[in-house]
Amino acid sequence: MHASQLAAAVVVAATLLAGIGALVTLALSALQLTTVIVVALAALYVVAASAVGSRSRRWLANPYW
């Protein structure tokens, strides 16, 4: 494994841990309707952006994007 791959894995793992910790803190501190709506909208945005971004295999194959 190259050093850049190891660094990328560490960054991804740290981001996941921070995100999960933030969601747990948010859920435990105050479970209100606005909290649920904001988290649901953020998740929907991530899913929609991923779907739109991976729609075109030809676009993904272009090395200049």
Summary of the structure (lengths in Angstrom):
residues: 65
radius of gyration: 16.6
end to end distance: 25.7
largest distance: 45.1
contacts: 114
relative contact order: 0.06
helix: 82%
strand: 0%
